[in-house]
């Protein structure tokens, strides 16, 4: 069981039907080293395959989410070396995670840490949260989706300001821009995220998966293609037991019990 698995840079706690994954390099503000990335993508792949888990909370804990990449690991690397190790390409399992992923963000979420937040589906931010892309201060640009996900979420001009100034924005501003779902007191951020994850986990898992796929499709395709994909998923769900249970539960005025079938 993954809850019993040991990780050097992560804490993984399964409380079915949700799991909580905590980045755990507090001495370096959860800097995203290659080993942490490998552990995180491995854990998420395991959770994606675990039918008892229907939603996942991703957090860095009470003080900081992740202050960015591990610069000490990158400073002297060359372009060919970076291409070969494909550091940012290793995030694919996170971007492709099929289940609902709820970020619980306290403190700094900078650089790669911010990009991880933008790959999540729901974001609960503590009042201490700060989101930003300071890569320009290091002579580079975001490489794990920041230049693409910021404008798709907050618009061109907000994205330009974030990329070109490198200045982080506070939680309330992030909420106003639609980058986070809600802002809560920092001491309850993780608990609120777990509450949201449990609420999502009560829903039919196949429908949740297809809803997530459909929304993400809107960012990647023309409207006509997105609508066609939505229709196929809509019709497909009528072949599931959960659809029958959900509609009959509604008609019978009771709570549905969903099994992911």
TAURJO-V359684 format. One record per helix or strand of 3 or more residues. SS is the DSSP state (H for helix, E for strand). FROM is the first residue (numbers start at 0). TO is the last residue. If there is no record, write none. Layout:
BEGIN
ss: [SS/SS]
from: [FROM/FROM]
to: [TO/TO]
END
This chain:
BEGIN
ss: [H/E/E/H/H/E/H/H/H/E/E/H/E/E/H/H/H/H/E/H/H/H/H]
from: [1/9/17/25/33/54/70/78/87/99/107/111/121/129/133/145/155/170/181/185/204/222/240]
to: [3/14/22/27/48/58/73/84/94/104/109/118/125/131/137/153/164/175/183/200/217/238/250]
END
